[in-house]
Amino acid sequence: MRKVLLFAVLMLVLLLPCVALADTYTFSEGYFSIELDPDDYDKVLTPYNLSANQEWIESQGDDYQITVNSFQNEGILLKAYDNKNGRIFVVTALQNWDAQQYFDLNEQDDDMRKEFRQSHTNGTAYGVLGYSYSKAAWQKYSNDVLRFLHTKYSLKENGTVTCTGYQRRTIRNGYTITLDMQVYGDKAGSSDEKVLQEIMKSLRFTRILPMPELPIKLNFTSSPPKETSEETFTIKGVSAKKAQITATVMSFGSSTAQTYNDTASSSGAFSFKVKLPSQGVYTITVTAEKEGSIAAQRMFSVTYQKGMLAVQLDVGPGETLTDETIISGSTEKGATTQVSVTGPIDYTKSTTSQDFSFKIDTSAEGQYTIILKVTKKGMNERMFTFSSTRSYTDTERTAKLKTEAKSLSYQNLSKSANKGKLVELKGFVAEVKQNSTEWVVKYALDKSGDNYKEICYVIFTEDPAVSAGDEGVLFGMASETYSVLTEGGEIKMYPRIEGYFIETK
């Protein structure tokens, strides 16, 4: 019995080093911690090890001083590089305006949390930084973690999508805390989000600060319009019970201000009917005040022009299109909104709904011109033109090729009717040669022992990364014929394929 126990203990000791232990990172900013498996990342940077990793940072093509500045200015606490999967995991904690306004979203009411969530999907949050959110929903975690906003986004710089990803974001302890899984090269997918979710399971708050005195609640159920053809409109919202609400209207062309006042009802509701004195551009400042509370303030810009058809564009195409291209917004009742698309795919769609949303078919690569036209009888026509480009990622191009490629018999490969068709051919690599401009692969659709049969020649502009004897599936485009000079001095013709890639077994 003692020998059995001794053997069991010995085996346990031998196995223990094989178990990967997670590294714990604790942050004083926001008072929380997470765990990362060190085997998953090539390098993990924090504000405290940047100088020790200067050489590595510059080997990635990044400027060291710019990296130091971004850590400081953007509140970056951790940056973990998973180069194999094209991912960078980033943790930030910022004492920004939202953090000062909410301090702890778990302690706010549903209206405040709804306002924060919707600020992502309507483009007001982080939109100036190039973020576009296609999804934002709350999820409640166990223990003391509580609510985090789940988001999916794309990030553009100079009109080009630089990365896509998933975020988990909350406001707690006076910090806006974000866990960001950035994906480069390919489009972020469920496998990337799964990795982020595993990290979230390890998150713990080490301290919860009590709520301080915060600015008074100030939410809007009907905000001032950005554009209007009417001199009057109504501002409605919700604040604290019996709060004093003031709206100050200032014109860019005048030093005279209009003031509107209201006292919030027992439910916190307030309302103003604003009348603009003349056409022009105005700033409207709404302030909520109550004794014993910090005042809250919001500013709006309004353009008033008679006969102008007001259009609020919430989401529009950028210079680079994706497969989730959407144009959405709102206009006046009775207006007709039309989208015309020219390019690789041509079509027109229209609607008479006050709120409009068009999903643009950008499944084909190329240059698109998208025109959004809004019309209404008796009002000036509005037109918005976008010039955009659709380019596939390597993953998208491969998936599309696999979907469209068809299998052809050897006898049909050289037929003129099949020239230009995408093909999928199972077979064997018989030989690989490289000349000055291309790689030539001798490819057989059949094999008997060491004898290759049904030979075709596949031309690659880049190294296909295959060797003689490999078995796999060829994807390419049927072309004309390929001539080979035999040892006997004869010219023999074979089917020619313009190769894309070969998936080997």
C-alpha positions in Angstrom: 0.0 0.0 0.0 2.9 2.4 0.9 4.5 1.7 -2.5 1.3 2.5 -4.3 0.9 5.8 -2.4 4.6 6.7 -3.0 4.1 6.0 -6.7 1.0 8.2 -6.9 2.8 11.1 -5.1 5.8 10.7 -7.5 3.5 10.8 -10.5 1.8 14.0 -9.2 5.1 15.7 -8.7 6.2 14.8 -12.2 2.9 16.1 -13.7 2.8 19.4 -11.9 5.4 21.2 -14.0 3.3 20.4 -17.1 0.4 22.5 -15.8 0.6 26.1 -17.1 0.2 28.6 -14.3 -1.5 31.9 -15.1 0.2 35.2 -14.4 -1.9 37.6 -12.3 -1.8 41.4 -13.1 -3.2 43.7 -10.4 -4.0 47.4 -11.3 -4.2 50.2 -8.8 -6.1 52.3 -11.4 -9.6 51.0 -11.0 -8.7 48.5 -8.3 -9.0 45.2 -10.3 -6.9 42.2 -11.4 -6.9 39.7 -14.3 -5.1 36.5 -15.2 -3.3 35.6 -18.4 -1.8 32.4 -19.6 1.9 33.3 -20.4 2.0 30.6 -23.1 -0.6 32.5 -25.1 1.4 35.7 -25.6 4.7 36.5 -27.2 5.1 39.6 -25.0 3.2 41.4 -22.3 4.0 45.1 -21.8 3.0 47.2 -18.8 3.9 50.9 -18.0 6.7 49.4 -15.7 8.6 47.2 -18.2 8.6 49.5 -21.3 12.2 50.6 -20.9 13.3 47.0 -20.5 11.5 46.0 -23.7 12.6 49.0 -25.9 14.5 46.8 -28.3 11.5 44.4 -28.7 9.1 47.3 -29.2 11.3 48.8 -32.0 11.6 45.3 -33.6 7.8 45.4 -34.1 8.1 48.5 -36.1 6.9 50.8 -33.3 8.6 54.0 -32.1 9.6 53.6 -28.4 8.8 57.1 -27.3 5.4 57.1 -29.1 4.6 53.8 -27.3 5.5 55.4 -23.9 3.3 58.4 -24.6 0.3 56.3 -25.7 0.5 54.2 -22.5 0.4 57.5 -20.5 -2.2 59.4 -22.5 -4.6 56.5 -23.3 -4.5 54.9 -19.8 -3.0 51.7 -21.0 -2.2 49.3 -18.2 -1.4 46.2 -20.2 -0.7 45.2 -23.8 -0.3 41.5 -24.6 0.8 40.4 -28.1 -0.5 37.2 -29.6 1.3 37.4 -33.0 0.3 33.9 -34.0 -3.4 34.8 -34.1 -3.0 38.4 -35.1 -4.4 39.6 -31.7 -3.4 42.3 -29.2 -5.1 42.3 -25.9 -5.2 45.8 -24.3 -6.4 46.8 -20.8 -7.1 50.5 -20.2 -8.4 52.6 -17.2 -9.2 56.2 -17.7 -10.6 59.0 -15.5 -12.4 60.6 -18.4 -15.7 62.6 -18.6 -17.8 59.4 -18.5 -16.0 58.2 -15.3 -16.6 61.5 -13.6 -20.3 61.5 -14.7 -21.2 58.0 -13.7 -18.4 56.9 -11.3 -20.0 53.4 -10.9 -22.6 52.2 -13.5 -23.8 49.5 -11.1 -25.0 52.3 -8.8 -26.8 54.2 -11.5 -30.4 53.7 -12.6 -31.6 52.0 -15.8 -31.9 55.3 -17.7 -28.2 56.2 -17.1 -27.0 52.8 -18.1 -29.2 52.9 -21.2 -27.7 56.3 -22.1 -24.2 54.9 -21.8 -25.0 51.9 -23.9 -26.7 53.8 -26.6 -23.8 56.3 -26.8 -21.8 53.5 -28.4 -24.3 52.3 -31.0 -25.3 55.9 -32.1 -21.7 56.9 -32.6 -21.4 59.6 -30.0 -18.9 57.5 -27.8 -15.4 57.2 -29.2 -16.6 58.0 -32.7 -14.2 60.9 -33.0 -11.4 58.3 -32.4 -12.6 56.2 -35.4 -14.6 53.5 -33.5 -17.8 52.2 -35.0 -19.8 49.9 -32.8 -22.1 47.3 -34.4 -23.1 45.7 -31.1 -23.4 46.9 -27.5 -25.3 45.0 -24.8 -25.0 44.7 -21.0 -24.0 41.4 -19.3 -24.0 40.8 -15.6 -21.1 38.7 -14.2 -21.0 36.8 -10.9 -19.2 37.8 -7.7 -18.3 41.5 -7.4 -17.6 42.0 -11.1 -21.3 42.9 -12.0 -22.1 44.7 -15.2 -19.8 45.0 -18.3 -20.9 46.3 -21.7 -20.2 43.8 -24.5 -19.3 45.5 -27.7 -18.2 44.6 -31.2 -16.4 47.3 -33.2 -14.2 48.3 -36.2 -11.5 51.0 -35.9 -10.6 53.3 -38.7 -7.6 55.5 -39.2 -7.6 58.0 -42.1 -10.7 56.3 -43.5 -9.2 52.8 -43.5 -10.1 50.0 -41.1 -7.0 49.1 -39.2 -8.5 46.5 -36.9 -11.7 45.0 -35.6 -12.4 43.5 -32.2 -14.5 43.0 -29.1 -14.5 45.0 -25.9 -15.7 44.6 -22.4 -16.3 48.0 -20.8 -17.7 49.4 -17.5 -17.3 52.4 -15.2 -16.3 51.6 -11.7 -14.3 53.2 -8.9 -14.2 56.4 -11.0 -12.5 54.8 -14.0 -13.7 53.8 -17.4 -12.3 50.3 -17.6 -11.9 48.6 -21.0 -10.7 45.1 -21.9 -10.1 45.2 -25.6 -9.3 42.2 -27.9 -7.9 43.8 -31.1 -7.7 41.6 -34.2 -5.4 42.6 -37.1 -5.4 41.1 -40.7 -8.6 39.1 -40.4 -12.0 40.1 -39.2 -12.6 39.5 -35.5 -14.7 36.4 -35.0 -16.2 34.2 -32.3 -12.9 32.5 -31.4 -11.4 35.9 -30.6 -14.4 36.8 -28.4 -14.1 33.4 -26.6 -10.5 34.3 -25.6 -11.7 37.6 -24.2 -14.5 35.9 -22.3 -12.0 33.5 -20.7 -10.0 36.5 -19.4 -13.2 38.1 -18.1 -13.8 35.0 -15.9 -10.5 35.8 -14.1 -11.3 39.5 -13.5 -11.8 40.5 -9.8 -12.2 43.9 -8.2 -9.8 44.3 -5.3 -11.6 47.3 -3.8 -15.0 49.0 -4.3 -15.0 52.7 -3.6 -18.1 54.4 -2.2 -20.1 56.6 -4.5 -19.1 60.3 -4.2 -21.4 63.2 -4.8 -22.0 63.3 -8.6 -23.5 65.8 -11.1 -27.3 65.8 -11.1 -29.0 63.4 -13.5 -29.7 65.0 -17.0 -31.0 62.7 -19.7 -33.0 63.7 -22.9 -36.0 62.0 -24.4 -36.2 64.6 -27.2 -32.9 66.4 -27.9 -32.5 69.6 -29.9 -32.4 68.7 -33.6 -29.0 69.1 -35.4 -30.9 70.5 -38.5 -34.4 72.0 -38.7 -36.5 73.9 -41.2 -39.0 74.9 -38.4 -38.4 77.8 -36.1 -39.9 76.0 -33.1 -39.1 72.6 -31.5 -39.4 70.9 -28.1 -36.7 69.7 -25.8 -37.7 67.0 -23.3 -35.8 65.1 -20.7 -35.5 63.7 -17.2 -33.6 65.1 -14.2 -33.8 65.0 -10.5 -37.1 65.7 -8.8 -37.8 69.5 -8.6 -34.5 70.3 -10.3 -34.2 73.7 -12.0 -33.6 73.3 -15.7 -32.3 76.2 -17.8 -31.9 76.2 -21.6 -29.7 79.0 -23.0 -29.9 79.6 -26.8 -27.1 81.6 -28.4 -26.7 82.5 -32.1 -23.3 82.6 -33.7 -24.2 85.9 -35.3 -25.5 87.6 -32.2 -24.4 88.3 -28.6 -28.0 88.2 -27.4 -29.2 85.0 -25.6 -32.6 83.5 -25.1 -33.3 81.7 -21.8 -36.0 79.1 -21.1 -36.7 77.8 -17.6 -38.6 74.8 -16.2 -38.8 72.9 -12.9 -38.6 69.2 -13.1 -41.8 67.4 -12.0 -42.0 64.9 -9.2 -41.0 62.2 -11.7 -38.1 64.4 -12.9 -39.6 65.3 -16.3 -39.0 68.6 -17.9 -39.9 70.3 -21.2 -39.1 73.4 -23.2 -40.7 74.8 -26.4 -37.9 76.7 -28.1 -38.5 79.4 -30.8 -35.5 80.5 -32.8 -35.7 84.2 -33.8 -34.0 83.8 -37.3 -32.2 81.4 -39.6 -28.7 80.5 -38.6 -26.5 78.3 -36.5 -27.2 78.1 -32.7 -25.6 76.6 -29.6 -28.1 75.4 -26.9 -26.8 74.8 -23.4 -29.1 72.9 -21.0 -28.2 73.1 -17.3 -29.8 71.1 -14.4 -29.3 72.5 -10.9 -30.5 71.5 -7.4 -29.4 72.6 -4.0 -27.0 70.1 -2.5 -26.1 68.6 -5.9 -23.4 69.3 -8.5 -24.9 71.0 -11.6 -25.0 69.0 -14.9 -24.7 70.6 -18.3 -25.1 69.5 -22.0 -24.4 71.5 -25.2 -26.0 71.1 -28.6 -25.5 72.7 -32.0 -28.6 73.5 -34.2 -28.7 74.7 -37.8 -32.0 76.4 -38.7 -32.8 77.1 -42.4 -36.3 77.5 -43.9 -37.1 75.0 -46.6 -34.2 72.7 -45.6 -35.0 69.0 -45.4 -33.5 67.9 -42.1 -31.5 64.7 -42.3 -29.8 63.0 -39.3 -27.2 60.5 -40.6 -26.3 58.1 -37.8 -24.2 55.6 -39.7 -22.6 56.0 -43.1 -20.0 54.2 -45.2 -16.3 55.2 -44.8 -13.6 55.1 -47.4 -13.2 51.4 -46.8 -16.2 49.1 -46.9 -16.8 45.8 -45.1 -19.5 43.1 -45.4 -21.6 44.9 -42.8 -22.0 48.2 -44.6 -25.0 50.1 -43.4 -26.5 53.6 -44.0 -29.0 54.6 -41.3 -30.5 57.8 -39.9 -33.7 59.8 -39.8 -35.5 62.5 -41.7 -38.9 64.3 -41.7 -42.2 62.5 -42.0 -43.3 62.0 -45.6 -39.8 62.2 -47.1 -38.5 59.7 -49.5 -35.0 58.3 -48.9 -33.2 56.6 -51.8 -29.8 54.9 -51.9 -28.2 54.4 -55.3 -25.1 52.2 -55.6 -22.8 52.0 -58.7 -19.7 49.9 -59.0 -19.1 46.1 -59.0 -22.8 45.8 -57.9 -25.4 48.3 -59.1 -28.8 48.8 -57.5 -31.3 51.3 -56.0 -33.3 51.1 -52.8 -35.8 53.5 -51.3 -38.1 54.0 -48.4 -40.6 56.6 -47.1 -40.1 55.8 -43.4 -39.0 58.6 -41.1 -36.2 56.4 -39.8 -34.3 54.7 -42.6 -31.7 52.0 -42.7 -30.1 50.4 -45.7 -27.8 47.4 -45.8 -25.5 47.8 -48.7 -24.5 44.8 -50.7 -20.7 45.0 -50.9 -19.9 41.4 -51.5 -17.8 42.2 -54.6 -14.4 43.8 -54.5 -13.9 47.2 -56.2 -14.7 50.9 -56.1 -18.3 51.9 -55.1 -20.1 55.2 -55.4 -23.0 55.4 -53.0 -25.5 58.3 -53.2 -28.0 58.9 -50.5 -30.8 61.2 -51.7 -33.7 62.5 -49.5 -36.6 64.4 -51.1 -39.9 65.9 -50.0 -42.4 68.0 -51.9 -41.9 71.7 -51.2 -38.5 71.3 -49.6 -34.9 71.4 -50.8 -33.4 68.1 -51.9 -30.6 66.7 -49.8 -27.8 64.5 -51.3 -24.9 62.8 -49.7 -22.2 61.1 -51.9 -19.7 58.5 -50.6 -16.8 57.0 -52.6 -15.6 53.8 -51.0 -13.5 50.7 -51.8 -14.3 47.1 -50.9 -11.2 44.9 -50.5 -11.3 41.3 -49.2 -9.1 40.2 -46.3 -7.1 37.0 -47.1 -9.6 35.0 -45.0 -12.6 36.5 -46.9 -11.0 35.9 -50.2 -10.2 32.2 -49.4 -13.7 31.6 -48.1 -15.3 33.2 -51.2 -13.0 31.2 -53.5 -13.9 27.9 -51.8 -17.6 28.7 -52.1 -17.5 29.6 -55.8 -15.0 27.0 -57.1 -16.4 24.0 -58.9 -14.9 20.6 -59.6 -14.2 19.9 -63.3 -13.3 16.6 -65.0 -9.8 16.4 -66.6 -11.4 16.3 -70.1 -13.3 19.6 -69.5 -10.4 21.6 -68.0 -9.1 22.8 -71.4 -12.4 23.5 -73.0 -12.8 27.2 -74.0 -16.2 27.3 -72.4 -14.5 26.8 -68.9 -11.8 29.4 -69.4 -11.9 31.8 -66.4 -13.9 29.5 -64.2 -12.8 28.9 -60.6 -11.9 25.3 -60.0 -11.4 22.9 -57.1 -9.3 19.9 -58.0 -8.2 17.1 -55.8 -4.8 15.6 -56.7 -1.1 15.2 -56.2 2.0 17.5 -56.6 4.3 15.7 -59.0 6.9 18.5 -59.4 7.7 22.1 -58.4 9.9 24.4 -60.5 10.7 28.1 -60.1 11.8 30.3 -62.9 12.5 34.1 -62.9 8.9 35.2 -62.7 6.8 32.4 -61.4 6.4 28.9 -59.9 5.3 26.0 -62.1 3.6 23.0 -60.4 3.1 19.8 -62.2 -0.2 18.6 -60.8 -1.9 15.2 -61.3 -5.5 14.4 -60.8 -4.8 10.7 -60.6 -2.0 8.5 -59.4 -1.2 4.8 -59.7 1.8 3.8 -57.6 4.6 6.2 -58.7 2.9 7.0 -62.0 1.1 10.3 -62.2 -1.9 10.6 -64.5 -4.2 13.3 -65.8 -1.5 16.0 -65.7 -2.1 19.7 -65.7 0.3 22.6 -65.0 -0.4 25.2 -62.4 1.2 28.7 -62.5 1.7 30.6 -59.3 3.0 34.2 -59.0 4.2 33.5 -55.4 5.7 30.4 -53.7 2.9 27.9 -53.3 4.7 26.2 -50.4 4.2 22.7 -51.6 6.6 19.8 -52.4 6.6 16.9 -54.8 4.6 14.0 -53.4 2.1 16.3 -51.5 -1.5 15.3 -51.8 -4.1 18.0 -51.5 -6.8 20.2 -53.1 -5.9 22.8 -55.7 -7.9 26.1 -56.0 -7.4 28.2 -59.1 -8.8 29.5 -62.4 -9.0 27.4 -65.5 -6.9 29.0 -68.3 -5.8 27.8 -71.7 -3.1 25.3 -72.3 0.5 24.8 -71.2 3.1 23.5 -73.7 5.9 21.1 -72.6 8.8 20.0 -74.8 9.3 16.2 -74.4 12.6 14.4 -74.4 11.8 13.3 -77.9 11.6 16.9 -79.1 7.8 16.9 -79.4 5.6 19.7 -78.0 2.8 18.3 -75.8 -0.1 20.4 -74.6 -1.6 20.2 -71.1 -4.4 22.0 -69.2 -3.2 25.2 -67.6 -4.5 26.5 -64.2 -3.7 29.9 -62.7 -3.1 28.8 -59.2 -4.3 30.5 -56.0 -3.3 28.0 -53.4 -3.1 24.2 -52.6 -4.4 22.9 -49.4 -2.2 19.9 -48.5 -3.2 17.0 -46.3 
